[in-house]
Amino acid sequence: MTKFSRGLAAALFSATALISVPTSGAFAETVKLTFLGVGDIYNFADEKGRGGFARLNAIAKAERAANPNTIYVFDGDMLSPSILSGFDKGQNTIDLTNLVPFDLAVPGNHEFDFGPENFLEKVAASNYPWAAINLTAADGSALPGIGGVMMKEVGGVKVALIPLTQDTSPTVSSTGDLVFGPTVDMGIAAAKQARADGADLVVAVVQTNSENDRKMIASKAFDLILSGDDHSYGTFYDGITAYVETSIDGKFLSPIDLMVDVTEKDGKRSVKWVPMFRFIDTASVEPDPESQAMVDAFQKQLDDSLNVEIGATDNELDSRRNVVRGEESAMGNLIADAQRAATGADIALANGGGIRGDRTYDAGTVLTRRDILTELPFGNTTVLTELPGSQVLAALENSVSQVENGAGRFAQVSGLTMVYDPAAPAGSRVSEVMVGGEALDLNKVYKVATNNFILDGGDGYAALGGGNVLINAGNGNLMANDVIEYIEGAGKVSVGVEGRIKKLGE
């Protein structure tokens, strides 16, 4: 999608935002409306001075103060994943947004990561309304606290907010028996109905991918679409529909000002407008003091939480750099096992370069949450894809292709065993692979769990691309949280070095 030029926006704004002069038997006025959307905001604190809830709240307060005709909406994903949300199931995000409430919030798929019961508890704890027209209980009834289309009269302009959640949520999150209708089709139908019901402006507040966004734009049913999910920032205007992809973690925001000309003559109502997109880099924003105080308290809570013990290890765990990048490691086995258990995969691959503790843990050591987050510091998420055995083999060849150099691509594995010859030419080193006790079938499709970095081709893992991705980076849990939950569930760590990876002749 092309970016809408701010200069062009300003020119169009100047040409069209003139206040109409009332004439006999007619009514005319110009109203300034501001829309501010945000989504995919997970971390309560800023990152290197950019983003976070304290800066977001400061901006929302400032926009409302500047224009009382401001509509502030959330387009999905805040309860998970983050380190703190792994402990409080997202309550921190509710507490922070309650300080400066939304006019409307739409659930994203991550709102269901801790199950539908937790989601509804968080809805009940919110000081603002949640809504999604394509979300119901199993019997088709409305969920408590979840509304539908919201009709608001703002400055005399009739605005219909069409709230839409992701219809793919059941495949990527823990939605239980909730029912998700088709995002695009139901959104377009609701938009047309809202127009028929007299809405001057029809605004989608939606959590969905860019492909669906394009379909909604092409429908010409919406005046404005505020969308989350893609973790990117972008604006677009085609003369009919204005669009904002609302970034991630509140780092970059784009309030939209609409100078809306409303005229009525002989019983007929006419509305004209042109959008003016503004860009805010939150690195330039002073945090809201009240919100920052809460952020600081959460930071202390997180520091205390990281020292919580999660389970003792029966065996020695080794995460030294030369080990995780060159041979089977008990720590690597633990991490890969946790990813496979979290996703139900047949196979899991964890690149050794992502394991960073560089230490050993004696048998009997009681592990803490801090230990796991030290081992997995990059914030990578667990993803799941479907691949034929031929690509699995190619990925394993990549894993051992630079083992002599201690490359980070060396994979710790779960669900399979392999034999390789480090003296053979790179690309032809793997001689035996067993999956679930059976020889790897090059034509069979396997579910493979890994992390978003190498699924995207990092560390030379092009072989992992092109599959049917069941859980992508935006929908996955933090790897560290998967490992923590795996240890807490078992109460201990019993994995050791088990012969999963062998050199030829061993």
N, C-alpha and C positions, 0 to 999 in steps of 0.2 A: 504494500500500500504506500502511496506517496504521502509525504509529509505536507501539511497545509502551510503555505508560506505565511509567516506572521505579517510581513509587509503587505501581502495581498489581502490578508484578513483585515488589516487596518484600513486599507483602501476601500474595501467593500463595506466595512463598518461605517466609514465616513459618508459613503454614498447613500446608505440605506437607513441610517439610524436617526433620521430627522423626525422631529415630533410633528405629527399631523395636526392640521388646524380644523377644529370642529366646524361643520357647516349645518345649516338648517336641516333638521330631520335625520342627521347623521351623528355618529359617535366615533371618536378616534382618540387614541392615546398610545404612548410609547412606554414600555415597561422594561427595566433592566433586570434580567434573571441571571443568577450565577449558579452553575452546577460544579460541584467538586466530588470526584469519585476517587476511591482508593480500594485496593485489593491486594491479596497475597502479601500481607504484612504479618510476619511471624515473630520476629525478634523484638523484644520489648525495648532494648537499648539501641543506640545508634551504632553504626559501623564506621569507624574512623571519621566521626563527626558528621555523618550523613544518615538520614532516615531515622527510624524509631518512632515510638508513639509520642514522645514529648515534643518533637518537632512537628509531627502531624497534627497534634492537638493545638499547637500554637497557630498553625496555618488555618485550621478550621475556625478557630476563634476569630482570627483576623478577617477572614472572608465574611463571616456572619456580621461582624462589626461594621465592615465596609458596605455591606449590602444586606439589609434584612430579608430580601427576596433571594436567599441562598438555599439551595437544596444540596445536602451533604449525604452521600450514600457510600455504602460498602458493597463491593461486588465479589466477595467470597475469599475464604481461606485465611484464617488467623488462629484457630484453636490449636493447630499443629502444622508442621513439625518445628519444634525448637527445643533447646535443651531444657528450659524451664517448663515448657508445656509437657515435656515428658514426665515431669513430676507432679504438676498441678492440673493436668488435662485441659490446659488452656484458660484457666480462670484468670491468670494475669492479664490476658488480652481483653477480657470482659471488664475487669476493674479499670483498666486504662482507657478504654473507649467509653465507659460510663461517665468519665469526667467531662467529655465533650461528645454527647450522644449523636449518632447518625439520625437522619430523617427516615432512613430505611436501610436494612441490611439483608443481603442475600447469602444463603449458605453455599460455600464451596465444598468440594469433595473432602477437603481436610477437616471440615467441621464434624465429620463422622468417623474420624480415625480411632476415636475411643468409644465408638458405638453410638447408636441413636439415643440411648437413655442419657448419656453425658451431654449430647448436643441439646436435647430438650431441657436439661437442667441449666445449661448455659443460656439458652433462650430466656428461661424464666428469670435468670439473674441479670438480664440486660435491661438497661434503662431506655431502650429504643426498640422499635418493632422489627421483627424478622418476617420475611415473606418469600414465597416461591410458588408460582402458579402451577408448576409441573412436579410438585412433591406432595404425596399423600401417604396416609397409612395404608396397610395392606388391603383393607376393605374399601378403599377409595375415599374414606372420610378425611376431613381436614385434621392436621396435627395441631395440638394445643400450642398457641402462641405463634403459629405460622399463618400469615395472611396471604391475600391475593393481590390483584391489581390495586394500587393506591391512587386515588384521585385527589389531587390537591389544588386548591385555588391559591395562587401565589401572585400577589399584586394585581389581581383581577384576571390573570391568565390561568386557564384550566389545564393542568399538567397531569398526565397519566403516567405513572411509574409502573413499568412491566417487569416484575422480578422473576428471574429465571436461574435455576441451578443446573449443574452438569448432569446430563442424562447418563454419562459414563460412570457416575459415582459408584454404583454397585460393583463394578469390576475393579476398582482401584482403592476402595475404602471399605469400612466396616459398617454398612448401612442396614444390616439386619433385614427385616421384611418390608422396609419402606419402598414405595413405588415411585419411580422417576419417569415422567412422561418425556416425549421428544422435545428437546430444548428449542430447536429452531421452529418446528412446525407450530408448537403451542404458542411460542412467542409471537410469531407473525399473526396467527389467528386472534390473539388477545389484542395486539396492536390495532388491527382493523376494527375490532369491536369497540375499542376505546375511542377510536376516531368517530365511529358511528354514534357513540354515546355523547359526543360533543366535546371531546378533548381538543384543545388548541395545540398542544405539544404532546407527542408520544415518545417516552424515553425508556429505553431498555436498560435495566441494571442486571448484568448477566455475568456468570462465571462459565466461560466456555472457550474453546480454542479458536485460533485465528481463522481456520477454515469455516467454522460455523459463523464467526463474525462476518465474514465475507458474504455468506449466504443471506444473513439478516440485512446487510447493507443492500445487497442486490434486490431484495424484496421491495424496497422503497416504502416500507410500512412504518419506518421509524424516523423521527426527526433527529434523535440523538441516541447513541449507544455508548454506554460506559461499561467496559469489559475488563475482566481479570482472567487469569490462568496462564498466560504465556510468559509472564515474568519479564516483559519488555515494556518499553515506553514508545508510544507513537500516537500521532494525531492524523486525522484524515477528514476531508470534506469534498463531496462530489456535487455539491449544489442542491442536494436533497437531504442527505444524512450526514451529520457530524459524528465523529467517532474518536474515542480515546481509549487506548490500551494503557492501563493505569500503573505500570511499573511494578516493582517489588520492594517490600519493606519500607514503603513510603519515601524512597530515595528521591524520586523525581515526580512532581505533581503538575497537573495541568488543569487549573480552573478554566471554565469556559463561560464567557459572558455572552448573553444573547440580548440584543436590543430588539424587543418584540413589538412590532407595530400591530395593534389590534384596532380594527375598524368595524363598525356595524352600520349598515344602511339598508333601509327597507326590510328589516328583519333578517338580513344576511350578515354573517360574521366572517371577517377575513383576517388572517394572521400572516405576517411576513417577518422574517428574521434572517440574520446572517451571523455565524459564530465568530467570536474572537478568542482564539486560544492563547492562554498565557502559560509560560514555562517557569516552574520554580525548582531550583536545585536546593534541596533542603540543607546542604552544607552552609548556606548563607542565612539560615533561620535560627533565631535564638529560641532554645527550648522553652516550652511553657513551664513556669516554676512549679506549680502544683503537680503536674505530670512528672517532672524531673525528680521531685521528691519521692514519688511512688516508684519510679524507675530505680532510684538509688536503693530503696528498701528491697525491691525485688533482686537487685544485684547482690545484696548481702544475703538474702534468702538463698539465692542460687549458690553462692560461695559455701554456705552452710550445707546445702543439699549435696554438693559435690563430694563432701567428705563422708557421706553415708556409706556404710558397708553393705555390699550386695551378695557376697558369698566367698567362701574359701576355695582354694584350688587344691585338688588331691595330688596333682603332679606339678613338676616344674614347668613354668611357662617362659618361653624365650622369644623376645621381640627384638633381639639385637639385629642391627642392619644387615650384617653379612649372612645371618641365618634366614631372615624373612625374604631376602632377595636371592637365595641360592639353594635352599633345601626346605623340606617339610618342617614346619614350626608348630608347636602346640598352640601358641597364641594365634597363628594364622588359621589353624584348624577350628579354634573356638569362634573366630570371627566369621569364617565361611559357614560353619554349622548354624550360627545364629541367623545369617541371611537366608539360608535355605529353609530353616524352620519358620521364619517370618513370612515367607512367600509361598511355601508349598512347592518349591522348585525341585527338579530332579538333580540339578547340579548347581553349585555355587563357585564363583571365582572371585578372589580378593587379591588385588595386586599388592605385592610386598612393599612397593614404594609408598603405599598409603598407610602403612603401619609404622608408627614413628616413635614408639616409646624407647627403643634402643636400650633395653635392659632385660634382666631376668627376674622372675618371681619364684622364690623357693616354694616347694610343696608345703602346704599349710598356710601360705600367705592369704590374708583376708583382703580381697579386692574391694576397691571403692569405685563410686561413679567417676571420680576424678581420674582414676587409673585408666578407665576405658576411654574417656574423652582425651586423655593424653596420648593414648595409642592411636586414636582416630580423630585427629584435630581439624581435619579439613572441611567438616560439615557436609561430606558426601552423603547421598541418599541411596538406599537400596532400591534397585530397579529389577524388573523381571521381563525377559523376552523369550520368544520361542524361536529356536534355530534348529536346522537339520544337523545331524551328526558330523557332516563334512565341515561345517563352519565351527563346530565345537573343536574338532581336531585342528583346524587352522588356528584357532585361538590358543590352543595348548602349544602348538608349534611356536607361536609368537612368544608365549610365556617363557620358553626355554631358549629362545633364539639368541639371547645375549647374556646367558647365565654366567659366562666367564668374565663378564664386565661388571657383574653385580648390579645389573639394570633393575629398576623398580617394576618392570613388567612381569617379573617372575610371580606366578600365581600360587597362592595358597588355595586349596580346593576342598570341596565337600561333595559327597555323593558319587565320587569316582576315584579310581586309582589309575596311575599311569607309570610307565617306564620310559626313560629317554636316555639317549646316548650323547653326552656332552661333546664327544669327539667327532660326531657326524656333522655334515654341513647344516648350517641353520636352515630351517624349513623342512628338514628330513630327519629330525632327531627323535621324534616320538614313535615308539615301536609297539606299544601296547596300552590300550585304554579300556577300562572296565567301568560300566555304569550300573549300579545296583546289582553287581555280581554277574552281569552279562557284558559281552563284548560290545563296544560302541558300534552302533549301526549308523553308517554314513547317511542313510536315507530317512532315518527316523527323526521325528521332530521332538526335541527336548525342551523343557522349561529350564531356563538358565537365569539364576539370580547373580547379580553383580552390583557394581556401583555406577552412578551416572557418569563419572569421569571416563572410565574405560568403555562403557557402552557408546559414548560419543566418539570413540576412537583414540582416546588418550593412551599413552604408553604403547602405541603401535597396534592397538586392538581393532583395526578396521574389520576384522573377521566377525566381530560381534554386531556389526551394523546390518541393516536391511531386514531384520526379523520382525515378527509380529510383537510389538512392544505392549505388554499387558500392564505394566506399572512403569510410568516414566518418571523423570526427575522431579517434575512438579507434584507428582502423586505419591512418591515414595516416602518412607520414614527415614529419619537420620540413621545411618549405620550404627552409630554409637548407641542410640536408643534401642535398636534391635538387639544389640549385644547385651546391654544392661538388662533388658526385660528377659532375655534368654537365661542369663545367670540367675536373676531373681526368681524366675519360674522354677528352675532346677534346684535352687538353694545352694548350689556349689558348682565347681568346675571339675569335671572328671576326665576331660579329653587330654590325650597325650600325643606323642609321635607314634603313628599307627601303621606306617608303611604306605601311605597314600601316594607319595611321590618317591620313586626309586630311580637310581642311575643303573644303566645296563650293567649286569654282572654282580650287582649287590645281592 
